[in-house]
């Protein structure tokens, strides 16, 4: 299943997020210069962005190769994924780059408005919001790279599949078993959607 790789990526990136946030929180709480809040957070988010993209690239490559995407086309595949960083996504309703910047700015604003005792809450909230974004984009990139691998194999039609368990929601359930041309597959239906498609 494609999402097993997504889960591993999410796990690794969450560890990186926790480490970076703990470091930045410590610097902000122990520091005396409020002007450094922006500088500390800006550097942290830039490092995180670099890590995210590195792991997303590895995730895309892993899934694309596993599902028999033509390896000569992997650079085109990665170019396609790179376009998703600054294009509004139908599911999240924002583009990755702008949202990352917005999350950083919101954290900085929260820090300026907080006293030292409230800073851990501001960091915890920002960390949770960022982890949600990371998890969703891991799933989106998994789905996209899987579809592109199927296309490179010459698959023309696919069947929509749910997890088939009691957790399947009322939005996804009606799609179970529906057949779509591979160039006209619906997007993932909601946050944390784990639907997939089966080549036919």
Backbone torsions as a table, in degrees:
resi	resn	phi	psi	omega
1	UNK	NA	137.2	-173.8
2	UNK	-62.6	-28.9	-173.1
3	UNK	-78.2	-9.5	176.1
4	UNK	-64.5	-34.2	177.6
5	UNK	-73.0	-36.5	175.9
6	UNK	-61.3	-43.9	-179.7
7	UNK	-60.4	-40.4	178.6
8	UNK	-65.6	-40.5	178.8
9	UNK	-64.5	-44.7	179.3
10	UNK	-59.6	-43.6	-179.9
11	UNK	-60.4	-45.8	-179.7
12	UNK	-65.6	-43.2	-177.9
13	UNK	-69.7	-32.4	176.1
14	UNK	-63.6	-37.0	176.7
15	UNK	-64.0	-40.3	178.5
16	UNK	-66.0	-43.1	178.8
17	UNK	-59.2	-48.0	-179.0
18	UNK	-59.4	-45.8	-179.2
19	UNK	-61.6	-47.1	-178.4
20	UNK	-65.4	-42.8	-178.7
21	UNK	-67.2	-39.1	177.7
22	UNK	-62.6	-40.8	179.4
23	UNK	-64.9	-47.5	-178.6
24	UNK	-66.3	-39.3	178.9
25	UNK	-60.6	-45.5	179.2
26	UNK	-60.9	-42.4	-179.9
27	UNK	-64.7	-42.0	-178.4
28	UNK	-70.6	-40.8	-178.2
29	UNK	-69.6	-39.2	-177.5
30	UNK	-83.2	-16.2	-178.6
31	UNK	-80.1	159.3	-179.4
32	UNK	-112.6	-6.7	-175.1
33	UNK	-106.6	107.5	-178.9
34	UNK	-62.5	-24.5	179.7
35	UNK	-64.3	-19.7	-179.9
36	UNK	-80.4	-13.0	-178.7
37	UNK	-56.4	-47.4	-179.9
38	UNK	-63.0	-45.3	-177.9
39	UNK	-60.6	-45.5	-179.7
40	UNK	-62.7	-47.3	-177.8
41	UNK	-69.1	-38.9	179.7
42	UNK	-61.0	-45.8	178.7
43	UNK	-64.1	-40.7	-179.3
44	UNK	-62.8	-48.3	-178.0
45	UNK	-66.5	-32.6	176.6
46	UNK	-66.6	-42.2	177.3
47	UNK	-64.5	-42.1	179.5
48	UNK	-63.6	-44.1	178.7
49	UNK	-57.4	-43.5	178.2
50	UNK	-61.4	-44.0	178.5
51	UNK	-65.3	-44.0	-179.8
52	UNK	-57.4	-49.1	-176.1
53	UNK	-66.0	-35.2	176.7
54	UNK	-62.6	-46.7	-178.9
55	UNK	-72.1	-36.3	176.4
56	UNK	-62.7	-41.1	179.1
57	UNK	-61.8	-43.6	178.2
58	UNK	-65.0	-38.4	178.6
59	UNK	-62.9	-48.2	179.9
60	UNK	-59.6	-47.0	179.9
61	UNK	-60.8	-43.5	-178.0
62	UNK	-61.6	-48.2	-178.7
63	UNK	-68.6	-43.2	-178.4
64	UNK	-59.8	-44.8	179.9
65	UNK	-70.2	-39.9	-178.1
66	UNK	-62.0	-38.3	-177.0
67	UNK	-97.6	29.4	169.9
68	UNK	64.6	34.4	170.2
69	UNK	-67.8	145.3	-179.1
70	UNK	-67.8	117.6	-170.6
71	UNK	-61.3	-28.3	178.0
72	UNK	-64.6	-18.8	-177.2
73	UNK	-98.8	8.2	-175.2
74	UNK	-63.4	-34.4	179.0
75	UNK	-66.5	-39.0	176.2
76	UNK	-63.6	-37.7	178.9
77	UNK	-63.3	-44.5	-180.0
78	UNK	-67.9	-33.4	175.1
79	UNK	-63.3	-40.7	178.2
80	UNK	-60.6	-45.2	179.6
81	UNK	-64.7	-40.9	-179.9
82	UNK	-59.9	-31.7	177.9
83	UNK	-65.5	-25.4	-179.9
84	UNK	-71.0	-17.9	-179.0
85	UNK	-69.1	-28.9	-179.3
86	UNK	-125.3	30.8	176.3
87	UNK	-125.2	130.8	178.2
88	UNK	-57.4	133.4	-179.6
89	UNK	-93.9	138.3	-177.0
90	UNK	-62.6	-32.7	-177.9
91	UNK	-80.9	-52.5	-176.7
92	UNK	-77.4	-23.3	-178.4
93	UNK	65.9	25.7	171.6
94	UNK	-150.2	165.7	173.4
95	UNK	-98.8	146.2	-171.8
96	UNK	-54.3	-50.3	-174.6
97	UNK	-61.3	-48.8	-177.7
98	UNK	-66.8	-36.8	-179.4
99	UNK	-68.1	-37.4	177.3
100	UNK	-62.4	-43.4	178.4
101	UNK	-63.7	-41.5	-179.7
102	UNK	-63.9	-41.2	178.9
103	UNK	-63.5	-39.9	177.3
104	UNK	-62.5	-47.0	-178.6
105	UNK	-62.6	-38.2	179.0
106	UNK	-65.4	-39.0	177.5
107	UNK	-64.0	-45.7	-179.3
108	UNK	-60.6	-44.0	178.6
109	UNK	-60.7	-41.2	178.8
110	UNK	-63.0	-39.1	-179.6
111	UNK	-66.4	-41.4	178.6
112	UNK	-63.8	-32.4	-177.5
113	UNK	-86.5	-7.2	-175.5
114	UNK	-102.1	153.8	165.8
115	UNK	-90.2	174.0	-174.3
116	UNK	-57.0	-34.7	-177.7
117	UNK	-70.4	-24.8	-179.1
118	UNK	-91.8	-9.0	-176.8
119	UNK	-59.5	-41.0	179.0
120	UNK	-57.3	-36.7	177.9
121	UNK	-64.9	-41.4	179.1
122	UNK	-62.8	-42.8	178.7
123	UNK	-66.6	-41.2	-179.4
124	UNK	-63.4	-41.5	179.0
125	UNK	-65.1	-45.2	-179.9
126	UNK	-63.6	-39.1	179.5
127	UNK	-63.3	-43.8	179.9
128	UNK	-63.7	-43.9	179.8
129	UNK	-63.6	-40.4	179.4
130	UNK	-68.3	-40.2	178.3
131	UNK	-61.6	-37.1	177.0
132	UNK	-63.8	-41.7	178.8
133	UNK	-63.9	-44.5	179.6
134	UNK	-60.0	-44.3	-179.5
135	UNK	-63.8	-43.1	-177.8
136	UNK	-66.6	-42.4	-179.9
137	UNK	-69.9	-29.1	174.2
138	UNK	-61.9	-43.6	178.7
139	UNK	-68.1	-42.3	179.3
140	UNK	-61.0	-47.5	-179.1
141	UNK	-66.8	-32.6	175.5
142	UNK	-62.8	-47.4	-178.8
143	UNK	-62.6	-47.5	-177.9
144	UNK	-62.7	-46.8	-176.8
145	UNK	-67.4	-34.1	175.8
146	UNK	-63.7	-45.3	179.2
147	UNK	-61.9	-43.8	-179.2
148	UNK	-65.4	-35.3	176.2
149	UNK	-64.4	-41.7	177.7
150	UNK	-63.2	-41.4	178.3
151	UNK	-60.7	-42.0	-177.8
152	UNK	-67.7	-22.8	175.4
153	UNK	-81.4	-7.2	179.7
154	UNK	92.1	11.2	178.1
155	UNK	-66.2	134.3	-177.7
156	UNK	-107.0	-32.4	-178.1
157	UNK	-134.3	150.8	179.8
158	UNK	-136.5	158.4	177.0
159	UNK	-111.3	130.1	180.0
160	UNK	-71.3	134.4	179.9
161	UNK	-128.4	138.8	171.0
162	UNK	-101.0	176.9	176.2
163	UNK	-69.3	-18.9	175.3
164	UNK	73.7	18.7	179.6
165	UNK	-114.1	-173.5	-176.1
166	UNK	-69.6	-12.4	-179.2
167	UNK	-85.0	-8.1	-178.5
168	UNK	-62.0	128.6	-174.3
169	UNK	-85.3	169.6	-178.0
170	UNK	-69.4	-18.9	177.2
171	UNK	-76.2	-43.1	-174.8
172	UNK	-84.2	-31.3	-174.4
173	UNK	-54.2	-43.6	-179.9
174	UNK	-65.5	-16.7	-179.7
175	UNK	-84.5	-17.7	-177.3
176	UNK	-52.3	123.7	175.9
177	UNK	84.6	-6.3	179.6
178	UNK	-70.3	144.7	-178.1
179	UNK	-104.9	135.7	-178.7
180	UNK	-132.3	145.9	166.8
181	UNK	-62.1	143.0	-174.2
182	UNK	-62.6	-22.8	178.1
183	UNK	-88.1	3.6	-178.1
184	UNK	-136.2	41.9	-179.7
185	UNK	-82.3	137.8	174.9
186	UNK	-62.2	156.1	172.6
187	UNK	-69.2	164.8	167.4
188	UNK	-53.3	142.9	-165.4
189	UNK	-83.8	-24.1	-177.3
190	UNK	-164.6	170.1	176.2
191	UNK	-58.6	138.8	-179.7
192	UNK	67.4	17.7	176.0
193	UNK	-68.3	131.4	179.4
194	UNK	-118.3	26.0	174.5
195	UNK	-67.8	161.3	-179.9
196	UNK	-150.0	179.5	179.3
197	UNK	-128.2	150.4	-178.1
198	UNK	-115.1	127.4	178.3
199	UNK	-65.9	142.6	176.1
200	UNK	-128.7	NA	NA
